[in-house]
Amino acid sequence: MLKNRILYLFILLCTTAFFICFNGYYSWYVFLLSLVLPGVSLILSLPGMLTSWAEIGVPGGGGRAKKSAAVPIQVAAGSRWPLPSGRIRLRLNIHNTLTGERRTEALELSQGRMPQAVEQRLTSHTCGRIVCRLDKARVCDLLGLFSLPIRLREGRSCEVVVLPNIFQTAIGLRDRNIPDAGGERYSPTKPGPDPTEFFGLRDYRPGDKLNRVDWKLSDKAGALLVREGSLPVAKRALFIISLNGDGNEADLLMDTLATLGHSLSGQGAGYALAFSGGEGLVFIDVDSPEDSGGALEAVLRHCDRGRFPGLIAEGAEAPRDIARVVYICPEPEPAAIGFIGERYAFAGATVVHTRPLTEGNRLEGDMYPVRVQPGSLAADLAGLQI
């Protein structure tokens, strides 16, 4: 717009000089036309400028993506006035809420009754919640000398959640006896020794106890059928994640969480996830591989990157049937270590950290430290026994 205004002033100076040097009707008409033309342009463009709109969205409603994958972001603009006006200039603000990375892009679209759209390719090499927001949208007149702001209400922003990477590595589960190993949760997919929770029926095998035989159903089926009890889900793991480091550390810790969770789900083990939700710890149960993606997305959308809160959010309840605690953090915090020791004193604990341990944050007791670093996550976690 500044370039257009400078060009217009130059033309106005030329017509003024022409009028002064060549006094006459022709020079007067040219000078008058150069004075009136901006006003005419504004009057013709004003209805379209006042009814202009702009919006941003993700085609198809896709809200998830993988790292380094190109996600199409569509920016559309138009006007409810049948006659066209000038161009619409927009500033697109892209913010990764996990890493704090920000960048802006300038866009320019033609304005008319038929909506005009431009597609941007969004690529992120780190995971996180990517918020794309239209900022400082303005529409110009036909000559590009005047502009008005566009009121952006609904549709001024959209979000894309970039999920962390999952690395294939060998991770084992340790058996650990704890006082409340029975718990009150039972596996929907695995049989177990508890006869009070019915899991299913199977054919009799030598060595089965006779009190497990369902005689009525066996009589109807003409074969011995044994009732199987359900397996108590007591030896689950609890992942506690603190993302209070810098952006690269947060990205690495999310990769760690996704890799550990994927490994446990692949072994048929459920787990619980805890993160700081602003007013305290929030807990999510992950009982199947299908739940893991939603749990990771919830962390990226709602996790507070502040210090460990040391308390439980209102309405939340800490899981009790935990035999293993995995604390994922840049460096151990005393509040988190105290929380684990107080609530899960009988559970085994593993601390996965990114920074070297110093004398001030050395672990005590049976807490097992594991350090992960960028570029070697799979090797750092290989052979880990949780």
C-alpha positions as a Markdown table, in Angstrom:
| # | Residue | x | y | z |
|---|---|---|---|---|
| 1 | Met | 0.0 | 0.0 | 0.0 |
| 2 | Leu | 2.9 | 2.4 | 0.7 |
| 3 | Lys | 4.2 | 1.7 | -2.8 |
| 4 | Asn | 0.8 | 2.5 | -4.3 |
| 5 | Arg | 0.5 | 5.8 | -2.3 |
| 6 | Ile | 4.0 | 6.9 | -3.4 |
| 7 | Leu | 3.1 | 6.1 | -7.0 |
| 8 | Tyr | -0.1 | 8.1 | -6.7 |
| 9 | Leu | 1.7 | 11.1 | -5.3 |
| 10 | Phe | 4.1 | 10.9 | -8.1 |
| 11 | Ile | 1.3 | 10.9 | -10.7 |
| 12 | Leu | -0.4 | 13.8 | -8.8 |
| 13 | Leu | 2.8 | 15.8 | -9.0 |
| 14 | Cys | 3.1 | 15.1 | -12.7 |
| 15 | Thr | -0.5 | 16.2 | -13.4 |
| 16 | Thr | 0.0 | 19.3 | -11.2 |
| 17 | Ala | 3.1 | 20.2 | -13.2 |
| 18 | Phe | 1.3 | 19.6 | -16.4 |
| 19 | Phe | -1.6 | 21.9 | -15.3 |
| 20 | Ile | 0.8 | 24.7 | -14.3 |
| 21 | Cys | 2.9 | 24.5 | -17.4 |
| 22 | Phe | 0.1 | 24.0 | -19.9 |
| 23 | Asn | -2.8 | 26.0 | -18.7 |
| 24 | Gly | -6.0 | 24.9 | -20.5 |
| 25 | Tyr | -9.1 | 22.8 | -20.3 |
| 26 | Tyr | -7.3 | 19.6 | -21.2 |
| 27 | Ser | -4.7 | 20.0 | -18.4 |
| 28 | Trp | -7.4 | 21.0 | -16.0 |
| 29 | Tyr | -9.4 | 17.9 | -16.7 |
| 30 | Val | -6.4 | 15.6 | -16.2 |
| 31 | Phe | -5.5 | 17.4 | -12.9 |
| 32 | Leu | -9.1 | 17.1 | -11.7 |
| 33 | Leu | -9.3 | 13.5 | -12.7 |
| 34 | Ser | -6.2 | 12.7 | -10.7 |
| 35 | Leu | -7.7 | 14.3 | -7.6 |
| 36 | Val | -11.1 | 12.7 | -7.9 |
| 37 | Leu | -10.0 | 9.1 | -8.9 |
| 38 | Pro | -9.0 | 8.0 | -5.3 |
| 39 | Gly | -12.4 | 9.1 | -4.0 |
| 40 | Val | -14.3 | 7.3 | -6.8 |
| 41 | Ser | -12.2 | 4.2 | -6.1 |
| 42 | Leu | -13.1 | 4.3 | -2.4 |
| 43 | Ile | -16.8 | 4.9 | -3.0 |
| 44 | Leu | -17.0 | 2.0 | -5.4 |
| 45 | Ser | -15.0 | -0.3 | -3.2 |
| 46 | Leu | -16.5 | 0.6 | 0.2 |
| 47 | Pro | -19.5 | -1.8 | 0.2 |
| 48 | Gly | -17.3 | -4.7 | -0.7 |
| 49 | Met | -14.7 | -3.6 | 1.9 |
| 50 | Leu | -17.3 | -3.4 | 4.6 |
| 51 | Thr | -18.7 | -6.9 | 3.9 |
| 52 | Ser | -15.4 | -8.7 | 3.4 |
| 53 | Trp | -14.7 | -11.9 | 5.4 |
| 54 | Ala | -11.8 | -14.3 | 5.9 |
| 55 | Glu | -11.4 | -17.6 | 7.5 |
| 56 | Ile | -8.9 | -20.4 | 8.0 |
| 57 | Gly | -9.4 | -24.2 | 8.4 |
| 58 | Val | -8.1 | -27.7 | 7.8 |
| 59 | Pro | -9.7 | -29.4 | 4.8 |
| 60 | Gly | -11.5 | -32.5 | 5.7 |
| 61 | Gly | -11.4 | -31.6 | 9.4 |
| 62 | Gly | -8.2 | -33.5 | 10.0 |
| 63 | Gly | -6.7 | -32.4 | 13.3 |
| 64 | Arg | -3.8 | -34.9 | 13.7 |
| 65 | Ala | -0.5 | -35.3 | 11.8 |
| 66 | Lys | 2.9 | -36.9 | 12.1 |
| 67 | Lys | 6.2 | -35.1 | 12.4 |
| 68 | Ser | 7.5 | -33.7 | 9.1 |
| 69 | Ala | 4.2 | -34.5 | 7.3 |
| 70 | Ala | 2.8 | -31.7 | 5.2 |
| 71 | Val | -0.7 | -30.7 | 6.5 |
| 72 | Pro | -2.8 | -28.5 | 4.1 |
| 73 | Ile | -4.1 | -25.3 | 5.7 |
| 74 | Gln | -6.7 | -23.5 | 3.7 |
| 75 | Val | -7.2 | -19.7 | 3.9 |
| 76 | Ala | -10.3 | -18.4 | 2.2 |
| 77 | Ala | -11.6 | -14.8 | 1.7 |
| 78 | Gly | -14.5 | -13.2 | 0.0 |
| 79 | Ser | -17.3 | -10.5 | 0.2 |
| 80 | Arg | -21.0 | -10.5 | 0.3 |
| 81 | Trp | -21.2 | -7.5 | -2.1 |
| 82 | Pro | -21.6 | -8.5 | -5.8 |
| 83 | Leu | -19.0 | -6.0 | -7.1 |
| 84 | Pro | -15.3 | -6.6 | -6.4 |
| 85 | Ser | -13.1 | -4.3 | -4.4 |
| 86 | Gly | -9.4 | -4.5 | -3.8 |
| 87 | Arg | -7.2 | -7.3 | -2.4 |
| 88 | Ile | -7.2 | -8.7 | 1.1 |
| 89 | Arg | -3.9 | -8.9 | 3.0 |
| 90 | Leu | -3.6 | -11.3 | 5.9 |
| 91 | Arg | -1.0 | -12.2 | 8.4 |
| 92 | Leu | -0.9 | -15.8 | 9.5 |
| 93 | Asn | 0.5 | -16.5 | 13.0 |
| 94 | Ile | 1.7 | -20.1 | 13.6 |
| 95 | His | 2.5 | -21.1 | 17.2 |
| 96 | Asn | 3.6 | -24.4 | 18.6 |
| 97 | Thr | 2.3 | -24.4 | 22.2 |
| 98 | Leu | 4.6 | -27.2 | 23.3 |
| 99 | Thr | 8.0 | -25.9 | 22.1 |
| 100 | Gly | 7.0 | -22.2 | 22.0 |
| 101 | Glu | 8.1 | -21.8 | 18.4 |
| 102 | Arg | 6.4 | -19.0 | 16.5 |
| 103 | Arg | 6.5 | -17.7 | 12.9 |
| 104 | Thr | 4.4 | -15.5 | 10.7 |
| 105 | Glu | 3.5 | -15.5 | 7.0 |
| 106 | Ala | 2.0 | -12.8 | 4.9 |
| 107 | Leu | -0.8 | -13.7 | 2.5 |
| 108 | Glu | -2.6 | -11.8 | -0.2 |
| 109 | Leu | -5.9 | -12.8 | -1.8 |
| 110 | Ser | -8.2 | -11.4 | -4.4 |
| 111 | Gln | -11.6 | -10.3 | -3.1 |
| 112 | Gly | -14.8 | -10.9 | -4.8 |
| 113 | Arg | -18.3 | -12.3 | -4.5 |
| 114 | Met | -17.0 | -15.8 | -5.2 |
| 115 | Pro | -14.7 | -16.9 | -2.4 |
| 116 | Gln | -11.0 | -17.2 | -3.2 |
| 117 | Ala | -8.8 | -19.7 | -1.3 |
| 118 | Val | -5.1 | -20.3 | -1.0 |
| 119 | Glu | -3.6 | -23.5 | 0.5 |
| 120 | Gln | -0.6 | -23.4 | 2.8 |
| 121 | Arg | 1.5 | -26.5 | 3.6 |
| 122 | Leu | 2.2 | -26.7 | 7.3 |
| 123 | Thr | 5.2 | -28.8 | 8.3 |
| 124 | Ser | 6.5 | -29.3 | 11.8 |
| 125 | His | 9.6 | -31.3 | 12.8 |
| 126 | Thr | 8.6 | -31.3 | 16.5 |
| 127 | Cys | 5.4 | -32.5 | 18.0 |
| 128 | Gly | 2.9 | -30.2 | 19.7 |
| 129 | Arg | -0.4 | -28.3 | 19.3 |
| 130 | Ile | 0.0 | -26.0 | 16.3 |
| 131 | Val | -2.3 | -23.1 | 16.5 |
| 132 | Cys | -2.7 | -21.2 | 13.2 |
| 133 | Arg | -4.4 | -17.8 | 13.6 |
| 134 | Leu | -5.3 | -15.0 | 11.2 |
| 135 | Asp | -4.0 | -11.7 | 12.5 |
| 136 | Lys | -4.3 | -8.1 | 11.2 |
| 137 | Ala | -6.5 | -8.8 | 8.2 |
| 138 | Arg | -7.1 | -5.7 | 6.0 |
| 139 | Val | -9.0 | -5.1 | 2.7 |
| 140 | Cys | -7.9 | -2.4 | 0.2 |
| 141 | Asp | -9.8 | -0.4 | -2.3 |
| 142 | Leu | -9.4 | -0.9 | -6.1 |
| 143 | Leu | -6.4 | 1.4 | -6.3 |
| 144 | Gly | -4.8 | 0.1 | -3.1 |
| 145 | Leu | -4.7 | 3.5 | -1.5 |
| 146 | Phe | -7.1 | 3.0 | 1.4 |
| 147 | Ser | -7.7 | 0.0 | 3.7 |
| 148 | Leu | -10.1 | -1.2 | 6.4 |
| 149 | Pro | -9.6 | -3.9 | 8.9 |
| 150 | Ile | -11.7 | -7.1 | 8.6 |
| 151 | Arg | -13.5 | -8.3 | 11.7 |
| 152 | Leu | -12.4 | -11.9 | 12.2 |
| 153 | Arg | -14.8 | -13.7 | 14.5 |
| 154 | Glu | -15.6 | -17.4 | 13.9 |
| 155 | Gly | -13.1 | -19.3 | 11.8 |
| 156 | Arg | -10.1 | -17.0 | 12.6 |
| 157 | Ser | -8.0 | -19.9 | 13.9 |
| 158 | Cys | -7.5 | -23.6 | 13.5 |
| 159 | Glu | -5.4 | -26.3 | 15.3 |
| 160 | Val | -3.3 | -29.2 | 14.2 |
| 161 | Val | -1.9 | -31.7 | 16.7 |
| 162 | Val | 1.4 | -33.1 | 15.6 |
| 163 | Leu | 1.9 | -36.5 | 17.4 |
| 164 | Pro | 5.3 | -37.6 | 18.7 |
| 165 | Asn | 7.4 | -40.3 | 17.0 |
| 166 | Ile | 7.3 | -43.9 | 18.2 |
| 167 | Phe | 10.5 | -45.9 | 18.1 |
| 168 | Gln | 10.7 | -49.7 | 18.0 |
| 169 | Thr | 12.8 | -50.9 | 20.9 |
| 170 | Ala | 12.8 | -53.8 | 23.4 |
| 171 | Ile | 11.2 | -52.8 | 26.7 |
| 172 | Gly | 10.3 | -55.4 | 29.4 |
| 173 | Leu | 7.9 | -55.5 | 32.3 |
| 174 | Arg | 8.9 | -56.6 | 35.8 |
| 175 | Asp | 6.7 | -58.5 | 38.1 |
| 176 | Arg | 6.3 | -56.8 | 41.4 |
| 177 | Asn | 4.2 | -57.8 | 44.4 |
| 178 | Ile | 2.3 | -55.0 | 46.1 |
| 179 | Pro | -0.2 | -55.1 | 49.0 |
| 180 | Asp | -3.2 | -54.0 | 46.8 |
| 181 | Ala | -2.3 | -56.3 | 43.8 |
| 182 | Gly | -5.9 | -57.4 | 43.6 |
| 183 | Gly | -7.3 | -54.0 | 42.7 |
| 184 | Glu | -10.8 | -53.5 | 41.4 |
| 185 | Arg | -10.1 | -53.5 | 37.7 |
| 186 | Tyr | -10.2 | -56.5 | 35.5 |
| 187 | Ser | -8.9 | -57.1 | 32.0 |
| 188 | Pro | -11.5 | -57.2 | 29.2 |
| 189 | Thr | -9.1 | -59.1 | 26.9 |
| 190 | Lys | -7.2 | -61.5 | 29.2 |
| 191 | Pro | -8.2 | -64.4 | 31.4 |
| 192 | Gly | -6.9 | -64.7 | 35.0 |
| 193 | Pro | -7.2 | -66.6 | 38.3 |
| 194 | Asp | -10.0 | -64.5 | 39.9 |
| 195 | Pro | -13.3 | -66.6 | 39.7 |
| 196 | Thr | -15.4 | -63.7 | 41.0 |
| 197 | Glu | -15.0 | -61.9 | 37.7 |
| 198 | Phe | -16.3 | -64.1 | 34.8 |
| 199 | Phe | -14.2 | -63.9 | 31.6 |
| 200 | Gly | -15.4 | -66.8 | 29.5 |
| 201 | Leu | -15.6 | -70.5 | 28.9 |
| 202 | Arg | -13.1 | -73.0 | 27.4 |
| 203 | Asp | -12.7 | -76.7 | 27.0 |
| 204 | Tyr | -11.5 | -78.7 | 29.9 |
| 205 | Arg | -7.8 | -79.4 | 30.0 |
| 206 | Pro | -6.0 | -82.0 | 32.3 |
| 207 | Gly | -5.0 | -80.3 | 35.5 |
| 208 | Asp | -8.0 | -77.9 | 35.7 |
| 209 | Lys | -9.8 | -77.8 | 39.0 |
| 210 | Leu | -13.2 | -79.5 | 39.1 |
| 211 | Asn | -14.8 | -76.6 | 40.9 |
| 212 | Arg | -14.1 | -74.5 | 37.8 |
| 213 | Val | -16.3 | -76.8 | 35.7 |
| 214 | Asp | -19.7 | -75.4 | 34.7 |
| 215 | Trp | -21.7 | -78.6 | 35.0 |
| 216 | Lys | -25.0 | -77.2 | 33.6 |
| 217 | Leu | -23.5 | -75.8 | 30.4 |
| 218 | Ser | -21.2 | -78.9 | 30.1 |
| 219 | Asp | -24.3 | -81.1 | 30.2 |
| 220 | Lys | -26.0 | -79.0 | 27.4 |
| 221 | Ala | -22.9 | -78.9 | 25.3 |
| 222 | Gly | -22.0 | -82.5 | 25.7 |
| 223 | Ala | -18.4 | -81.7 | 26.8 |
| 224 | Leu | -16.7 | -80.4 | 29.9 |
| 225 | Leu | -16.5 | -76.6 | 29.9 |
| 226 | Val | -14.4 | -74.6 | 32.4 |
| 227 | Arg | -15.2 | -71.2 | 33.6 |
| 228 | Glu | -12.3 | -68.8 | 33.4 |
| 229 | Gly | -12.0 | -65.8 | 35.7 |
| 230 | Ser | -10.7 | -62.5 | 34.7 |
| 231 | Leu | -7.2 | -61.2 | 35.2 |
| 232 | Pro | -7.0 | -58.3 | 37.7 |
| 233 | Val | -5.4 | -55.2 | 36.1 |
| 234 | Ala | -3.3 | -54.4 | 39.1 |
| 235 | Lys | 0.3 | -54.4 | 37.8 |
| 236 | Arg | -0.2 | -51.5 | 35.6 |
| 237 | Ala | 2.4 | -48.7 | 35.0 |
| 238 | Leu | 1.8 | -45.0 | 35.7 |
| 239 | Phe | 3.6 | -42.5 | 33.5 |
| 240 | Ile | 4.1 | -39.1 | 35.1 |
| 241 | Ile | 5.4 | -36.6 | 32.6 |
| 242 | Ser | 6.8 | -33.1 | 33.3 |
| 243 | Leu | 7.4 | -30.8 | 30.3 |
| 244 | Asn | 9.2 | -28.0 | 32.1 |
| 245 | Gly | 12.3 | -28.0 | 30.0 |
| 246 | Asp | 13.0 | -26.2 | 26.7 |
| 247 | Gly | 11.2 | -27.0 | 23.4 |
| 248 | Asn | 13.7 | -29.7 | 22.3 |
| 249 | Glu | 13.5 | -31.4 | 25.6 |
| 250 | Ala | 9.7 | -31.4 | 25.6 |
| 251 | Asp | 9.7 | -32.9 | 22.1 |
| 252 | Leu | 12.2 | -35.6 | 23.2 |
| 253 | Leu | 10.1 | -36.4 | 26.3 |
| 254 | Met | 6.9 | -36.7 | 24.3 |
| 255 | Asp | 8.8 | -39.2 | 22.0 |
| 256 | Thr | 9.8 | -41.1 | 25.1 |
| 257 | Leu | 6.3 | -41.2 | 26.4 |
| 258 | Ala | 4.9 | -42.4 | 23.1 |
| 259 | Thr | 7.5 | -45.1 | 22.7 |
| 260 | Leu | 7.1 | -46.5 | 26.2 |
| 261 | Gly | 3.3 | -46.4 | 25.9 |
| 262 | His | 3.4 | -48.2 | 22.5 |
| 263 | Ser | 5.7 | -50.9 | 23.9 |
| 264 | Leu | 3.4 | -51.6 | 26.8 |
| 265 | Ser | 0.3 | -51.6 | 24.6 |
| 266 | Gly | 2.0 | -54.1 | 22.3 |
| 267 | Gln | 2.5 | -56.4 | 25.2 |
| 268 | Gly | -1.2 | -56.2 | 26.1 |
| 269 | Ala | -0.6 | -54.1 | 29.2 |
| 270 | Gly | -2.7 | -51.1 | 30.1 |
| 271 | Tyr | -1.2 | -48.1 | 31.8 |
| 272 | Ala | -2.2 | -44.7 | 33.3 |
| 273 | Leu | -0.9 | -41.3 | 32.3 |
| 274 | Ala | -0.5 | -38.3 | 34.6 |
| 275 | Phe | 0.3 | -34.7 | 33.6 |
| 276 | Ser | -0.1 | -31.2 | 35.0 |
| 277 | Gly | -3.4 | -29.7 | 33.8 |
| 278 | Gly | -3.0 | -26.3 | 35.2 |
| 279 | Glu | -4.6 | -26.7 | 38.7 |
| 280 | Gly | -3.0 | -30.1 | 39.5 |
| 281 | Leu | -2.3 | -33.5 | 38.1 |
| 282 | Val | -4.8 | -35.0 | 35.6 |
| 283 | Phe | -5.0 | -38.8 | 35.1 |
| 284 | Ile | -5.9 | -40.7 | 31.9 |
| 285 | Asp | -6.4 | -44.5 | 31.7 |
| 286 | Val | -5.1 | -46.2 | 28.6 |
| 287 | Asp | -6.5 | -49.7 | 28.4 |
| 288 | Ser | -6.0 | -50.4 | 24.7 |
| 289 | Pro | -3.7 | -49.3 | 21.8 |
| 290 | Glu | -6.6 | -47.3 | 20.3 |
| 291 | Asp | -6.6 | -45.1 | 23.5 |
| 292 | Ser | -3.0 | -44.1 | 23.3 |
| 293 | Gly | -3.4 | -41.6 | 20.4 |
| 294 | Gly | -6.1 | -39.8 | 22.3 |
| 295 | Ala | -4.1 | -39.7 | 25.5 |
| 296 | Leu | -1.1 | -38.2 | 23.7 |
| 297 | Glu | -3.3 | -35.6 | 22.1 |
| 298 | Ala | -4.8 | -34.7 | 25.5 |
| 299 | Val | -1.2 | -34.1 | 26.8 |
| 300 | Leu | -0.3 | -31.9 | 23.9 |
| 301 | Arg | -3.5 | -29.9 | 24.1 |
| 302 | His | -3.8 | -29.4 | 27.9 |
| 303 | Cys | -0.4 | -30.1 | 29.5 |
| 304 | Asp | 0.9 | -27.2 | 31.6 |
| 305 | Arg | 4.7 | -26.8 | 31.2 |
| 306 | Gly | 5.2 | -25.4 | 34.6 |
| 307 | Arg | 6.8 | -27.1 | 37.6 |
| 308 | Phe | 5.4 | -30.3 | 39.1 |
| 309 | Pro | 2.2 | -29.2 | 40.9 |
| 310 | Gly | 2.4 | -31.7 | 43.8 |
| 311 | Leu | -1.4 | -31.9 | 44.0 |
| 312 | Ile | -4.2 | -33.6 | 42.2 |
| 313 | Ala | -6.7 | -31.6 | 40.2 |
| 314 | Glu | -10.2 | -31.2 | 41.5 |
| 315 | Gly | -12.4 | -34.0 | 40.4 |
| 316 | Ala | -9.4 | -36.3 | 39.5 |
| 317 | Glu | -8.5 | -39.4 | 41.3 |
| 318 | Ala | -5.0 | -41.0 | 41.4 |
| 319 | Pro | -5.1 | -44.7 | 40.3 |
| 320 | Arg | -4.4 | -47.2 | 43.0 |
| 321 | Asp | -3.6 | -50.3 | 41.1 |
| 322 | Ile | -0.1 | -49.2 | 40.2 |
| 323 | Ala | 2.9 | -51.5 | 40.5 |
| 324 | Arg | 5.4 | -49.4 | 38.4 |
| 325 | Val | 5.9 | -45.6 | 38.2 |
| 326 | Val | 7.8 | -44.1 | 35.3 |
| 327 | Tyr | 8.6 | -40.4 | 35.9 |
| 328 | Ile | 9.6 | -38.7 | 32.6 |
| 329 | Cys | 11.2 | -35.3 | 33.1 |
| 330 | Pro | 14.1 | -33.0 | 32.2 |
| 331 | Glu | 15.5 | -33.5 | 35.7 |
| 332 | Pro | 13.9 | -34.9 | 38.8 |
| 333 | Glu | 11.9 | -32.5 | 41.0 |
| 334 | Pro | 11.7 | -33.0 | 44.7 |
| 335 | Ala | 7.9 | -32.5 | 44.7 |
| 336 | Ala | 7.5 | -35.3 | 42.2 |
| 337 | Ile | 9.9 | -37.6 | 44.0 |
| 338 | Gly | 8.0 | -36.9 | 47.2 |
| 339 | Phe | 4.6 | -37.6 | 45.5 |
| 340 | Ile | 5.8 | -40.9 | 44.2 |
| 341 | Gly | 7.3 | -42.0 | 47.5 |
| 342 | Glu | 4.1 | -41.0 | 49.4 |
| 343 | Arg | 1.4 | -42.5 | 47.2 |
| 344 | Tyr | 3.3 | -45.4 | 45.5 |
| 345 | Ala | 5.7 | -46.4 | 48.2 |
| 346 | Phe | 5.5 | -50.1 | 47.3 |
| 347 | Ala | 5.7 | -49.6 | 43.5 |
| 348 | Gly | 8.9 | -49.8 | 41.5 |
| 349 | Ala | 10.0 | -46.4 | 40.1 |
| 350 | Thr | 12.0 | -45.5 | 37.0 |
| 351 | Val | 13.1 | -41.9 | 36.3 |
| 352 | Val | 13.7 | -41.1 | 32.6 |
| 353 | His | 15.5 | -37.8 | 32.3 |
| 354 | Thr | 17.4 | -35.7 | 29.7 |
| 355 | Arg | 19.9 | -33.7 | 31.8 |
| 356 | Pro | 22.8 | -35.1 | 33.8 |
| 357 | Leu | 22.1 | -35.9 | 37.4 |
| 358 | Thr | 24.0 | -33.7 | 39.9 |
| 359 | Glu | 24.6 | -33.9 | 43.6 |
| 360 | Gly | 21.5 | -31.8 | 44.2 |
| 361 | Asn | 19.1 | -34.1 | 42.4 |
| 362 | Arg | 20.6 | -37.6 | 43.0 |
| 363 | Leu | 18.0 | -40.3 | 43.3 |
| 364 | Glu | 17.6 | -42.3 | 46.5 |
| 365 | Gly | 16.2 | -45.7 | 47.3 |
| 366 | Asp | 15.2 | -48.1 | 44.5 |
| 367 | Met | 14.5 | -45.4 | 41.9 |
| 368 | Tyr | 16.2 | -46.4 | 38.7 |
| 369 | Pro | 17.6 | -43.5 | 36.5 |
| 370 | Val | 17.6 | -43.7 | 32.7 |
| 371 | Arg | 19.0 | -40.8 | 30.6 |
| 372 | Val | 17.7 | -40.2 | 27.1 |
| 373 | Gln | 19.3 | -37.9 | 24.5 |
| 374 | Pro | 18.3 | -36.6 | 21.1 |
| 375 | Gly | 19.2 | -39.0 | 18.3 |
| 376 | Ser | 19.7 | -42.0 | 20.5 |
| 377 | Leu | 16.3 | -42.5 | 22.1 |
| 378 | Ala | 15.7 | -46.1 | 20.9 |
| 379 | Ala | 19.2 | -47.1 | 22.0 |
| 380 | Asp | 18.8 | -45.4 | 25.4 |
| 381 | Leu | 15.6 | -47.2 | 26.1 |
| 382 | Ala | 16.7 | -50.6 | 24.7 |
| 383 | Gly | 16.5 | -53.4 | 27.3 |
| 384 | Leu | 14.8 | -51.2 | 29.9 |
| 385 | Gln | 12.9 | -53.2 | 32.5 |
| 386 | Ile | 10.1 | -51.1 | 33.9 |
